[in-house]
């Protein structure tokens, strides 16, 4: 039996994931959470299974990974905006000297 007690405050997300890997990880965590929620209803009240804690931990991990997806998308858009701004500045300077 697994004796490791999962706690939301101990969860962390993998450091280097591609956007595709992040999305796959989110889908996997959603599936695990769904299974655990189904098991809650099948256990007795005095059971030693800690499905609620496990779900809370997985949801915390899911949130951390979702933040990575948000920051990854935001990071790329900022670089794209910066690149477009530099290109526009270059075009404006060329127009001034023609």
C-alpha positions, 0 to 999 in steps of 0.5 A, spaced: 500 500 500 502 506 498 504 510 504 506 517 501 501 522 503 500 527 498 498 534 500 497 540 495 502 544 498 508 539 496 506 539 489 510 542 483 510 542 476 515 539 471 520 544 469 521 543 462 515 541 458 513 543 451 506 546 449 503 539 447 506 536 453 503 541 458 496 539 454 497 532 455 499 532 462 493 536 463 488 531 460 492 526 464 490 529 471 483 531 469 482 523 468 486 521 474 481 526 478 475 524 475 477 517 477 478 519 484 472 522 485 468 516 482 472 512 488 470 517 493 463 515 493 465 507 493 468 507 499 466 507 506 466 513 511 471 510 516 476 508 510 483 510 510 483 512 503 485 519 502 481 520 496 480 528 498 487 529 499 489 526 493 484 530 489 486 536 492 494 535 491 492 533 483 488 539 482 494 543 485 499 540 481 494 541 475 493 549 476 501 549 476 501 546 470 496 550 467 499 556 469 506 554 465 501 553 459 499 560 460 506 563 461 508 559 455 503 562 451 504 569 454 511 569 453 511 567 446 506 573 444 510 578 448 516 576 444 512 576 437 510 583 439 517 586 441 519 583 434 513 586 430 515 593 434 522 593 432 520 591 425 515 597 425 520 602 428 525 600 422 520 601 417 518 608 420 526 610 420 527 608 413 521 612 411 524 618 414 530 618 410 527 617 403 
